[in-house]
Amino acid sequence: MSSELGRLIARRIALTGPISVADFMAEALGHPRLGYYRRARPLGSAGDFTTAPEISQMFGELIGAWLAERWLAMGGPSVALVELGPGRGTLMSDALRATRGVPGFHAALRLHLVETNTALCAEQRRALAAFTPTWHERFDDVPPGPMLLVANEFFDALPVRQFEKTPHGWRERMVGLAPDGESLMFALAPGVTPFARFLPDAADGAQAEISEAGRTLAAAIGARVRGDGGWALIVDYGYESGSAATLQAVRGHKGVDVLERPGETDLSAHVDFAALAVAAQAPTFGPVSQADFLQRLGLLRRAETLKARASEDQRREIDVTLARLIGPDQMGTLFRVIAVGDGRSIPAGFSDAS
Ligand SMILES: C[S@@+](CC[C@H](N)C(=O)[O-])C[C@H]1O[C@@H](n2cnc3c(N)ncnc32)[C@H](O)[C@@H]1O
């Protein structure tokens, strides 16, 4: 049995024909009434997944240190501090607590949160009230001027198109109706896709994804830091090069079928970091693994400080969270970090520009 949104999508396809995977994903996540990111409370142990800032306060604290270091490198201007998809506000609240002692930083910043989920906006309001944030539905609505931006697990929620290489060339994978006239199924579009010129040479059967939304957003961020000054830090799971079909669905911390129960299921795709760097058209640093990035920022030292005043149980808990953040079998290598900025200096956690 599909979801209410699944039935709406099936009706649309019956009337107007198959839709791209990107259109399906945009509806499933962003439908104004029934989209997953419009209505659900997705994060935490009671939700569908958990994220690095929800695992440990150290994650947001170190990102706070990174932001303050970049602000100092910019010469300490008035700055828009922007977070894309702040979830429960945990990362930003840890970042701001950790930077209370940086002279002038908090007085220089105005907090801008880009979020579409009203339930999460309410949680962000509670967590960040002291900083009187302004909310926006889109990055383009953030007022111009120097900017520091952070996005953790945001780009993976942006729609992707999917493609498959056939003996006749690259064809787009579409979402259509199964023979029962009700359930959804994947099928290849008949002709060669006009996106073929953006896709690599590959053997028959190869699969690939393109996120137009991700590239467009990276271009807007790049234009902003080139024009007005500033830095963006993007953390997500993804790949550095190559191509694959990575779209996945998660409900209640378990992998499920992508087309089953849209609106009630989290959909995400691995981020193509090389494509973001090209689209940004600004100096880009990384990607580096989350493990390398956090350790270069002093994660292990911070963990030792916390452990020094912790109970035996808390010390064990800190070791477990460390393993989750940097373990190669957990978030350590799958998650990567890039920075985009003015390129006048090398940001902490990175070695040089790409
Ligand atoms: C996977 S959660 C990550 C939350 C948070 N950054 C963290 O690390 O805990 C994705 C966040 O982006 C928001 N979001 C997803 N798609 C969005 C969109 N198109 N526009 C604005 N916010 C969006 C979600 O509501 C949520 O806050």
The ligand as an SDF file (V2000), in Angstrom:
LIG
                    3D

 27 29  0  0  0  0  0  0  0  0999 V2000
   19.7370   15.5010    6.8650 C   0  0  0  0  0  0  0  0  0  0  0  0
   19.0970   16.8950    7.6910 S   0  0  0  0  0  0  0  0  0  0  0  0
   20.5950   17.5740    8.3730 C   0  0  0  0  0  0  0  0  0  0  0  0
   20.3500   18.4500    9.5490 C   0  0  0  0  0  0  0  0  0  0  0  0
   21.5630   19.1070   10.1940 C   0  0  0  0  0  0  0  0  0  0  0  0
   22.3880   19.8180    9.2350 N   0  0  0  0  0  0  0  0  0  0  0  0
   22.3850   18.0980   10.9470 C   0  0  0  0  0  0  0  0  0  0  0  0
   23.5080   17.8520   10.5570 O   0  0  0  0  0  0  0  0  0  0  0  0
   21.8780   17.5640   11.9550 O   0  0  0  0  0  0  0  0  0  0  0  0
   18.6880   17.9780    6.3490 C   0  0  0  0  0  0  0  0  0  0  0  0
   18.2150   19.3460    6.7640 C   0  0  0  0  0  0  0  0  0  0  0  0
   17.9870   20.1390    5.5990 O   0  0  0  0  0  0  0  0  0  0  0  0
   16.6220   20.5900    5.5710 C   0  0  0  0  0  0  0  0  0  0  0  0
   16.2370   20.6000    4.1500 N   0  0  0  0  0  0  0  0  0  0  0  0
   16.1700   19.5420    3.3180 C   0  0  0  0  0  0  0  0  0  0  0  0
   15.9080   19.9330    2.0590 N   0  0  0  0  0  0  0  0  0  0  0  0
   15.8160   21.2780    2.0980 C   0  0  0  0  0  0  0  0  0  0  0  0
   15.5860   22.2870    1.1040 C   0  0  0  0  0  0  0  0  0  0  0  0
   15.3910   21.9600   -0.1740 N   0  0  0  0  0  0  0  0  0  0  0  0
   15.5900   23.5760    1.4850 N   0  0  0  0  0  0  0  0  0  0  0  0
   15.8230   23.9240    2.7760 C   0  0  0  0  0  0  0  0  0  0  0  0
   16.0450   23.0020    3.7730 N   0  0  0  0  0  0  0  0  0  0  0  0
   16.0300   21.7160    3.4280 C   0  0  0  0  0  0  0  0  0  0  0  0
   15.8910   19.5920    6.4250 C   0  0  0  0  0  0  0  0  0  0  0  0
   14.6500   20.0340    6.9110 O   0  0  0  0  0  0  0  0  0  0  0  0
   16.9220   19.3750    7.5340 C   0  0  0  0  0  0  0  0  0  0  0  0
   16.9490   20.4440    8.4350 O   0  0  0  0  0  0  0  0  0  0  0  0
  1  2  1  0
  2  3  1  0
  2 10  1  0
  3  4  1  0
  4  5  1  0
  5  6  1  0
  5  7  1  0
  7  8  2  0
  7  9  1  0
 10 11  1  0
 11 12  1  0
 11 26  1  0
 12 13  1  0
 13 14  1  0
 13 24  1  0
 14 15  1  0
 14 23  1  0
 15 16  2  0
 16 17  1  0
 17 18  1  0
 17 23  2  0
 18 19  1  0
 18 20  2  0
 20 21  1  0
 21 22  2  0
 22 23  1  0
 24 25  1  0
 24 26  1  0
 26 27  1  0
M  CHG  2   2   1   9  -1
M  END
$$$$
